[in-house]
Amino acid sequence: MGKSKGSRIVVTLECVCKNQEKNKLRKNGVMRYSTSKNKRNTPNRLEINKFCPQCNKHSLFKEIK
């Protein structure tokens, strides 16, 4: 019998710069990362600072559904 994965789930992180119209350097498209999190330890939505090649700087990435 195989073991269950438990409370770890795969989540998608999306850059917050996607809604900013003032950033003229941004190319078309949306930058996304995927990662996993433990639902029991972090029940809230995840927010991480990561590098966004679309805006060419470190920016906030928020969890989406």
C-alpha positions as a Python dict, from the first residue, in 0.01 Angstrom:
ca = {
    (1, 'M'): (0, 0, 0),
    (2, 'G'): (130, 348, -87),
    (3, 'K'): (153, 632, 157),
    (4, 'S'): (-66, 938, 113),
    (5, 'K'): (90, 1275, 39),
    (6, 'G'): (-49, 1420, 360),
    (7, 'S'): (-125, 1789, 395),
    (8, 'R'): (129, 1914, 136),
    (9, 'I'): (-27, 2080, -168),
    (10, 'V'): (112, 2243, -482),
    (11, 'V'): (42, 2617, -509),
    (12, 'T'): (102, 2873, -784),
    (13, 'L'): (262, 3211, -712),
    (14, 'E'): (195, 3507, -942),
    (15, 'C'): (375, 3842, -958),
    (16, 'V'): (184, 4148, -836),
    (17, 'C'): (321, 4357, -1125),
    (18, 'K'): (65, 4205, -1363),
    (19, 'N'): (-192, 4472, -1273),
    (20, 'Q'): (43, 4772, -1277),
    (21, 'E'): (-1, 4976, -1594),
    (22, 'K'): (268, 5231, -1503),
    (23, 'N'): (551, 4981, -1555),
    (24, 'K'): (640, 5032, -1922),
    (25, 'L'): (935, 4787, -1922),
    (26, 'R'): (709, 4488, -1861),
    (27, 'K'): (669, 4244, -2148),
    (28, 'N'): (346, 4065, -2239),
    (29, 'G'): (257, 3765, -2025),
    (30, 'V'): (244, 3678, -1658),
    (31, 'M'): (533, 3545, -1450),
    (32, 'R'): (442, 3249, -1227),
    (33, 'Y'): (628, 3012, -997),
    (34, 'S'): (498, 2686, -851),
    (35, 'T'): (592, 2554, -509),
    (36, 'S'): (446, 2338, -235),
    (37, 'K'): (327, 2428, 112),
    (38, 'N'): (195, 2253, 419),
    (39, 'K'): (-174, 2338, 470),
    (40, 'R'): (-159, 2275, 844),
    (41, 'N'): (140, 2504, 912),
    (42, 'T'): (42, 2785, 672),
    (43, 'P'): (-335, 2800, 627),
    (44, 'N'): (-320, 3158, 491),
    (45, 'R'): (-216, 3251, 138),
    (46, 'L'): (156, 3249, 75),
    (47, 'E'): (350, 3569, -13),
    (48, 'I'): (718, 3549, -112),
    (49, 'N'): (967, 3797, -258),
    (50, 'K'): (1118, 3642, -572),
    (51, 'F'): (1286, 3767, -889),
    (52, 'C'): (1051, 3860, -1173),
    (53, 'P'): (1221, 3870, -1515),
    (54, 'Q'): (922, 4060, -1655),
    (55, 'C'): (985, 4365, -1433),
    (56, 'N'): (1358, 4283, -1394),
    (57, 'K'): (1364, 4313, -1014),
    (58, 'H'): (1264, 4131, -696),
    (59, 'S'): (893, 4174, -629),
    (60, 'L'): (614, 4022, -425),
    (61, 'F'): (458, 3699, -549),
    (62, 'K'): (119, 3602, -407),
    (63, 'E'): (-56, 3267, -407),
    (64, 'I'): (-342, 3231, -653),
    (65, 'K'): (-613, 2965, -679),
}
